[in-house]
Amino acid sequence: MGAWLHDSLTWSDAVIIFLWGAVFLFVVLGFVTYAIYFERKVIGWMQLRIGPNRVGPLGLLQTVADIFKLLIKEDTIPRKADRLLFVLAPILCYVPAFTVLAVIPYTEKLYFADLNVGLLYYAALSGISTLAIVLGGWASNNKYALLGGMRSAAQMISYEVPLVISVVGVILLSGSLNLGDIVDAQAGGWFWDWNFLPQIIGFVVFIIAAVSELNRTPFDLPEAESELVAGYHVEYSGFRFAFFMLSEYVYVYAIAALTTVLFLGGWHAPAPFLDFVPGLIWFLLKFAFIVFFLFWIRATFPRIRVDQLMGLGWKVLLPVSLLNVFLTAGYLELFVK
Amino acid sequence: MIRTEELLLNVGPQHPSTHGVFRIVVKLDGEVITEATPVMGYLHRGTEKLAEQLNYTQIIPYTDRMDYVSAMTNNYVLVHAVETMMDLEIPERAEFMRLIVMELQRIASHLVWWGTYLLDIGAMSPFLYAFRDREIIINLFNELCGARLTYNYMRVGGVKWDAPPGWLDKVRDFIPYMEGKLREYDKLVSGNEIFLARIKGIGRYDAATAIDYGLSGANLRCTGVDWDLRKAEPYSLYSRFEFDVPLGQNGDCYDRYVIRLEEIKQSLRILKQALEQMPSGGETMGKVPRVIRPPAGEVYVRIESPRGEIGCHIVSKGKAEPYRLKFRRPSFVNLQILPKLLVGETMTNLITILGGVDIVVGEVDC
C-alpha cells in the first residue's frame, strides 16, 4: 500500500487506490456490524443476559437484520424541520468519521495516507462530526434534540482541548506528528518502550477525553436516554438515524486504532521473542482490547452530569494534561538533550 | 443583546424516566428549571369510586393495582381497616404469613427502586442485577398465591393460602443470599464517584419542610425524623421484633438511597426473627361471617408501605359495600414537594430528584 502512495499518480494507480478505499469501507462496515454484535453480547453477559442469539447462527446476523430494518423504514422528516440541514447532518457526521481513518497505520506497509501532520488531521476532522450533531439537533426543531445538540457542543469544547494537549507529550517524545513515525519511535522490543508507561498521565487523560469524544457512557450526555429521550437524534428515523449510529461506531474504531498507535506501540510485539507473530495480529489484538474496554466501561458506570462533565474537563483534565506537557518537555530538556 | 426566551418543555407522559405515565411541564432557562408543574391522572381508574359498588373481598384485587410494585402492603391496609372496624381476631399463623410477605414485598419494592434509580442515572447493569434478585421473591409469591405482581393474597380475617411445603425454607435460604448480594451492590454502586457526585446534596429539604408537605417513608426519614409506623404505631406483629429505623441527616437523594438499602437489611432481620418465632401450624383464616358487614361508623388505619405511610379510610353504613373508601397514597403525597424542589435545578437533576422520591404512578393516580 505504501509503495503506491509514493509513486506518481497514473490512471491505473488511481483506480487501485480507489478500489482500496472501497475495500476499506467494507472492512469498516464489517467492523461496525460485528462491533455492535460484540457489544451487545459482552454487555449481555455482564448483565446476566444472553444477548442476540436468534438471527443466524449464534445471532451473528442480528445487526445485519437491524440495518436492513432501518433501510426499509419510512424516511420521515418533521414538517417544521429545516429540511436541508436535517438531511445534511447525518452525512456531515459520517464523512469525517470515515476520513479520519485514512491516517491510521496498521503495519509498516499497510496504511492509506502517509501524512506528516496525521495527528493534527485527525483532531481537526473529528471535530466536524460534533458540528453535525449540533446541526442535527437544531434542524430537527425538537426541544429535546436541541438540548442534546447544545450539550454536545459544550462537551466538544471541553474535551477536544485536553484530548489534543494530552497527546502533545507523545509528539514531544517521538518528535513527529506522523502516526507512522510515532509508532516507530516506540520500537525497542519490550512493551515498556511503548508510550503508555512513560506517558501514563497523558494516556489516562487521553482515554477519558476519548470516551467523552465518543459520546459513550459515562459521557453520553447528548443522547442521555433517561433525560433527553434520545437527544439530538430523537427525530431521526430509518437510514439517517443509522448514519448517526454508524459514525458513532466508526469513531469507536478510530479511537481504538488511534490509542493503539499513540500509546500501545502500534504493530510492535510486547516482547522481542514474540516478533515472529505478524505485526497486524498485534495491532488487532491491542485494538480489540481497547474496543472491549470501551464496552466494558459502558456496562459499569452511571452517567455524569453535564456541569460536572464541564468541570472535569476544564478544571481537572486540562491542567493535568498541561502538567504532562511540562513534565515531558522538562524531562527531554534535562536528560535527553 | 441577544434575545433569549424560556423553553417550555413537556416531560412525559411518554418519557423513559417518568416511571410510567407521569407528566411534568417544565420551563427551562438554558438547562435550568424555573418552573415545574406536575400533571397527573393519566392512570386514574377511579378505584375509590368503584369500591363503593363492591363488597370488601372484591375490593382487595383493586388494591393490588394501586401500588403494583408493593401489592402486599396495599392488601394489608384494606383488610387491616376492615378487621379494625369489625374487631376480628386473626390467627397467629395468618398474621405471621402476612408479615413475612409484607417484608419480602418491601425488599422487592426497594430492589425495583434501586434498579430503576440507577437506570435513571444512566447505569444499566444494576437494573438487571436488582431484577434478578427480585425475581426470587416474585417466584416465592407465585408459589404462594399463583400471581407474580397482583397477588390478591390477603383476606379479611386471614390469608387465602397457607405456605406450601418447603416455602418457608426457601424464604430462609433467601436471607443469606440477599445479604451477600447487598454487599455486592455496595461494591458496585454505593462507592462510585460519579454516582455519589450525582446524588449527594441533590434535592435537599429540611425536616420542617418535609413535615409541612406531609412526606413519609424514606422521604421523611432522610431528614432525620424518626417516624416509621412499624415502630411508632406498631400494627400486625411488629412490636415483637427487633429492628432499626435507618435515619438520614441531610435530606438529600444520597440519604434516601442509603436509607432504602439499609431498610432491605432491616427487613431481612425481621424476616429472620419472624421465621424463628412462627408457629408451625394452625389456621390461616379466622372466624369471619359469610358476608362481611362492618358496623356503621368510620375507621382510619395507616401502615408503613415501602413508599411511606399508606392509609385507608372507610366509612361504613353497615352494608356489605363501603359507603366511601379513601386511600392515603404515599406516592401521591410525596410528590407534592416536587415543584418546590425542582426550581433552580437542571434537567439532569429533575430525573435524579423524581427518581429519588420513588413514585409508582398507579398509586399516584389510583
Chai-1 contact restraints between the chains, C-beta under 6 A:
chainA,res_idxA,chainB,res_idxB,connection_type,confidence,min_distance_angstrom,max_distance_angstrom,comment,restraint_id
A,Q47,B,S125,contact,1.0,0.0,6.0,A-B,restraint_1
A,Q47,B,L128,contact,1.0,0.0,6.0,A-B,restraint_2
A,L48,B,L128,contact,1.0,0.0,6.0,A-B,restraint_3
A,L48,B,R132,contact,1.0,0.0,6.0,A-B,restraint_4
A,K143,B,L7,contact,1.0,0.0,6.0,A-B,restraint_5
A,K143,B,L9,contact,1.0,0.0,6.0,A-B,restraint_6
A,P218,B,I194,contact,1.0,0.0,6.0,A-B,restraint_7
A,E225,B,P16,contact,1.0,0.0,6.0,A-B,restraint_8
A,S226,B,P16,contact,1.0,0.0,6.0,A-B,restraint_9
A,S226,B,S17,contact,1.0,0.0,6.0,A-B,restraint_10
A,S226,B,D120,contact,1.0,0.0,6.0,A-B,restraint_11
A,S226,B,I351,contact,1.0,0.0,6.0,A-B,restraint_12
A,E227,B,M347,contact,1.0,0.0,6.0,A-B,restraint_13
A,E227,B,T348,contact,1.0,0.0,6.0,A-B,restraint_14
A,E227,B,I351,contact,1.0,0.0,6.0,A-B,restraint_15
A,A299,B,S125,contact,1.0,0.0,6.0,A-B,restraint_16
A,F301,B,I194,contact,1.0,0.0,6.0,A-B,restraint_17
A,P302,B,I121,contact,1.0,0.0,6.0,A-B,restraint_18
A,P302,B,G122,contact,1.0,0.0,6.0,A-B,restraint_19
A,P302,B,A123,contact,1.0,0.0,6.0,A-B,restraint_20
A,P302,B,I194,contact,1.0,0.0,6.0,A-B,restraint_21
A,P302,B,F195,contact,1.0,0.0,6.0,A-B,restraint_22
A,R303,B,G122,contact,1.0,0.0,6.0,A-B,restraint_23
A,I304,B,I194,contact,1.0,0.0,6.0,A-B,restraint_24
A,R305,B,R198,contact,1.0,0.0,6.0,A-B,restraint_25
A,R305,B,T348,contact,1.0,0.0,6.0,A-B,restraint_26
A,V306,B,T348,contact,1.0,0.0,6.0,A-B,restraint_27
A,Q308,B,A197,contact,1.0,0.0,6.0,A-B,restraint_28
